[in-house]
Amino acid sequence: LETTKGLDFHDKDVESEDNLWELYELWRSHHTIARSLEEKAKRFNVFKHNVRHIHETNKKDKPYKLKLNKFGDMTSEEFRKTYAGSNIKHHRMLQGERRAKGSFMYANVDALP
């Protein structure tokens, strides 16, 4: 699995619209995401919602912390449609058959390097 790099932010970054906009621009440059002006306005609203959710969740005493990653301006629904469901089945199909549980890929190999 590929890990997704996260961008750290602080309390002051969520205190105002201007600070959130600066964080959005930093996030866009960090993940090299290009958007049209119209799309930026729409995505900024989604981004703000996600940043506030991450910020509020991380303030709680949870055994995990959330990070702002490359999916920061996607809605949950967009993420599910893009990265879940049929796409996972498609990737599994491309990988071929899975080995039986407990089998070892090199069990029948005699000549090892």
C-alpha positions as CSV (number, residue, x, y, z in Angstrom):
1,L,0.0,0.0,0.0
2,E,1.1,3.5,-0.8
3,T,1.2,5.9,2.2
4,T,-0.1,9.3,1.6
5,K,2.0,12.2,2.8
6,G,0.3,14.6,5.2
7,L,0.6,18.3,5.6
8,D,0.8,19.6,9.2
9,F,-1.2,22.6,10.3
10,H,-1.8,24.4,13.6
11,D,-4.6,26.1,15.5
12,K,-3.9,29.5,13.9
13,D,-4.3,28.0,10.5
14,V,-8.1,27.4,11.1
15,E,-8.8,30.7,13.0
16,S,-9.8,32.7,9.9
17,E,-10.8,32.5,6.3
18,D,-7.6,34.2,5.3
19,N,-5.5,31.7,7.2
20,L,-7.5,28.8,5.8
21,W,-7.0,30.2,2.2
22,E,-3.2,30.4,2.9
23,L,-3.3,26.8,4.1
24,Y,-5.2,25.8,1.0
25,E,-2.7,27.4,-1.3
26,L,0.2,25.7,0.7
27,W,-1.6,22.4,0.5
28,R,-2.2,22.8,-3.3
29,S,1.5,23.6,-3.9
30,H,2.6,20.7,-1.6
31,H,0.5,18.2,-3.6
32,T,0.9,20.1,-7.0
33,I,-2.8,20.3,-7.5
34,A,-3.9,22.7,-10.3
35,R,-7.5,24.0,-10.3
36,S,-9.4,26.6,-12.4
37,L,-10.6,29.7,-10.5
38,E,-14.2,28.3,-10.4
39,E,-13.1,24.9,-9.2
40,K,-10.8,26.4,-6.6
41,A,-13.7,28.3,-5.0
42,K,-15.8,25.1,-4.9
43,R,-12.9,23.0,-3.6
44,F,-11.9,25.5,-1.0
45,N,-15.2,25.0,0.7
46,V,-14.7,21.3,0.8
47,F,-11.2,21.8,2.0
48,K,-12.3,24.0,4.9
49,H,-14.8,21.4,6.0
50,N,-12.2,18.7,5.9
51,V,-9.5,20.8,7.7
52,R,-12.0,21.6,10.5
53,H,-13.0,18.0,10.8
54,I,-9.3,16.9,11.1
55,H,-8.6,19.7,13.6
56,E,-11.6,18.9,15.8
57,T,-10.9,15.1,15.7
58,N,-7.2,15.6,16.6
59,K,-8.2,17.7,19.6
60,K,-10.0,14.7,21.1
61,D,-8.2,12.0,23.1
62,K,-8.2,9.4,20.3
63,P,-5.5,6.7,19.8
64,Y,-4.9,8.1,16.3
65,K,-4.4,11.4,14.6
66,L,-5.6,12.5,11.2
67,K,-3.5,14.3,8.7
68,L,-4.3,16.6,5.8
69,N,-3.3,14.5,2.7
70,K,-3.7,14.7,-1.1
71,F,-7.4,14.0,-0.7
72,G,-8.0,17.2,1.3
73,D,-10.4,18.9,-1.1
74,M,-12.5,15.8,-1.9
75,T,-15.8,15.1,-0.3
76,S,-16.3,11.7,1.3
77,E,-18.7,10.7,-1.5
78,E,-16.1,11.7,-4.2
79,F,-13.4,9.7,-2.4
80,R,-15.7,6.6,-2.2
81,K,-16.7,6.8,-5.9
82,T,-13.1,7.3,-7.0
83,Y,-11.1,5.0,-4.7
84,A,-13.5,2.4,-3.3
85,G,-15.8,-0.3,-4.6
86,S,-15.4,-1.2,-8.3
87,N,-11.9,0.3,-8.5
88,I,-10.6,-2.1,-5.8
89,K,-12.2,-5.0,-7.7
90,H,-10.5,-3.8,-10.8
91,H,-7.1,-3.6,-9.2
92,R,-7.5,-7.1,-7.7
93,M,-8.5,-8.4,-11.2
94,L,-5.3,-6.9,-12.6
95,Q,-3.2,-8.5,-9.8
96,G,-4.3,-12.0,-10.8
97,E,-5.3,-14.9,-8.5
98,R,-4.4,-14.7,-4.8
99,R,-2.5,-17.5,-3.2
100,A,-4.3,-19.6,-0.6
101,K,-4.1,-18.3,2.9
102,G,-1.0,-19.6,4.6
103,S,0.8,-20.6,1.3
104,F,4.3,-19.3,0.7
105,M,5.1,-17.9,-2.7
106,Y,8.6,-19.6,-2.9
107,A,7.6,-22.9,-1.3
108,N,8.7,-25.0,-4.4
109,V,11.9,-23.1,-5.2
110,D,15.2,-25.1,-4.9
111,A,17.8,-22.7,-6.2
112,L,18.1,-19.6,-4.0
113,P,20.5,-16.8,-4.7
